[in-house]
Amino acid sequence: MDNQQKKTVMIVEDDLILNLLYESYLEKLGFDAEGELVYGKTAIEVAKKINPHLILMDISLEGEIDGIEAMQEIRKFSDVPVIYITGNSDPYHVQRAKETGYLDYLVKPIEFNDLKESLDRNFKQAN
């Protein structure tokens, strides 16, 4: 591993157990994880503040706006890559997600290797 600054990944997931799981996956992979965001509105504010290298975004979130709506807002000020994690693989959600331009769309349950492969694939081309 080179001594570049760690890349920051923002995790937006309203299930705190999954949130911690994804955080541990990301740390094992050498990323700096900013987690425990459960609301789309909070995600927008935090994204503005920390300017992450990547967002891991659940589509179903607590509060009035879902992960796709949160990304639509984030897109107004950032082209940060996003990987959606969701239990919804129906065409409606996939189509809405496409409009925000995502790196990947992972359907739960997400295993360590699913996330690793997605990050390997997407960060190799980004570097």
C-alpha positions in Angstrom: 0.0 0.0 0.0 1.4 3.4 -0.9 1.5 6.2 1.6 -1.2 8.3 -0.1 -3.7 9.9 2.1 -6.5 7.5 2.9 -9.7 8.0 0.8 -12.7 8.9 2.8 -15.9 7.0 2.3 -19.2 8.3 3.7 -21.6 5.6 4.7 -25.3 6.5 4.6 -27.3 3.5 6.1 -30.2 3.6 8.5 -29.5 0.1 9.9 -26.8 0.8 12.5 -25.6 -2.8 12.5 -25.1 -2.8 8.8 -23.5 0.7 9.1 -20.9 -0.7 11.5 -20.4 -3.8 9.3 -19.7 -1.6 6.2 -17.4 0.6 8.3 -15.4 -2.4 9.3 -15.3 -3.7 5.6 -14.0 -0.3 4.4 -11.4 0.0 7.2 -10.1 -3.5 6.3 -9.8 -2.2 2.7 -7.8 0.8 3.8 -10.4 3.5 3.6 -11.3 6.1 6.2 -15.0 5.5 6.9 -17.4 8.3 8.0 -20.5 6.5 9.1 -23.7 6.4 11.1 -25.6 8.7 8.9 -29.3 7.6 8.9 -31.0 10.6 7.3 -30.8 11.8 3.7 -30.8 15.4 4.9 -27.9 14.9 7.2 -26.0 13.1 4.4 -26.3 16.2 2.2 -24.9 18.4 4.9 -22.1 16.1 5.8 -21.1 15.6 2.1 -20.8 19.4 1.8 -18.7 19.5 4.9 -16.3 16.6 4.4 -16.2 16.3 0.6 -15.8 12.5 0.6 -14.0 10.5 -2.1 -17.0 8.1 -2.3 -20.5 7.6 -0.8 -21.9 4.3 0.1 -25.7 5.1 0.0 -28.6 3.0 1.1 -31.7 3.9 -0.9 -34.3 3.4 1.9 -33.5 5.9 4.7 -35.2 7.3 7.7 -36.9 10.7 7.3 -38.6 12.3 4.3 -36.1 11.8 1.6 -34.5 8.5 0.3 -31.0 7.9 -0.7 -31.6 8.7 -4.4 -33.2 12.1 -3.5 -30.3 12.8 -1.2 -27.9 12.0 -4.1 -29.9 14.3 -6.4 -29.2 17.1 -3.9 -25.5 16.2 -3.5 -25.2 16.2 -7.3 -26.0 19.9 -7.3 -22.6 20.6 -5.6 -20.5 17.4 -6.1 -19.8 14.7 -8.6 -18.6 12.3 -5.9 -18.9 8.7 -6.9 -21.7 6.7 -5.3 -22.3 3.0 -4.7 -25.9 2.3 -3.8 -26.6 -0.5 -1.4 -30.2 -1.5 -1.3 -32.8 -4.2 -0.8 -34.7 -2.6 -3.8 -33.6 -4.0 -7.1 -36.9 -3.3 -8.8 -36.7 -1.3 -12.1 -38.2 1.8 -10.6 -35.4 2.3 -8.1 -32.7 1.2 -10.6 -34.0 3.8 -13.1 -34.1 6.6 -10.5 -30.6 5.7 -9.3 -29.3 5.7 -12.8 -30.3 9.4 -13.1 -27.7 10.3 -10.4 -24.9 8.4 -12.2 -23.7 5.7 -9.9 -20.5 3.5 -9.8 -22.4 0.4 -8.7 -25.7 -0.9 -7.4 -25.3 -3.6 -4.8 -28.3 -5.6 -3.6 -28.3 -6.5 0.1 -27.0 -8.6 1.8 -23.6 -7.2 0.9 -20.6 -9.4 1.6 -17.1 -8.2 2.1 -16.0 -9.5 -1.3 -18.9 -7.8 -3.1 -17.8 -4.4 -1.7 -14.1 -5.2 -2.3 -14.7 -6.1 -5.9 -16.8 -3.0 -6.5 -14.2 -0.8 -5.0 -11.3 -2.5 -6.8 -13.1 -2.2 -10.1 -14.1 1.4 -9.6 -11.1 2.8 -7.9 -8.6 1.3 -10.3 -10.2 3.2 -13.1 -10.5 6.4 -11.0 -6.8 6.5 -10.1 
